[in-house]
Amino acid sequence: MRIKITKLAPSYHPVVMTAGDIEEFQGGAYVSPPVDYCVEGYIIRGFAEGECLELTRYVKNGVESFGYFNTSRIEKIHWDLGKFETQNSIYKFEFLPETQQQIKFLSKVLS
């Protein structure tokens, strides 16, 4: 299943601090993604309370970028609001329809 998630804010009591910008996040420091960080990908595990969401990512901040992304443990999913809270962050989420481009990507990943 394809999903797009965007970080809206740090959680109310984060375990790790939120990065001030993308350079700090990618610089190897142990920090949470910055606000407005956005990824699209396929759920490979854990979109449930008590689990970490794991994605095979193909878009990062609007740019094609293949890789892996995971959140901290999900504390609460607000299905009616399209948001979820993790130990470190508050995200909005949107399930995305399958397209031919994504089907080709998935077939490469799984083969």
Buried (B, 14 or more C-beta within 10 A) or exposed (E): EBBBBBBEEBBEEBEBEBBEEBEBBEEEEEBBBBBEBBBBBBBBEBBEEEEBBBBBBBBBBEEEBEEEBEBBBBBEBEEEEEBBBBBBBBBBBEEBEEEEEBEEBBEEEEE
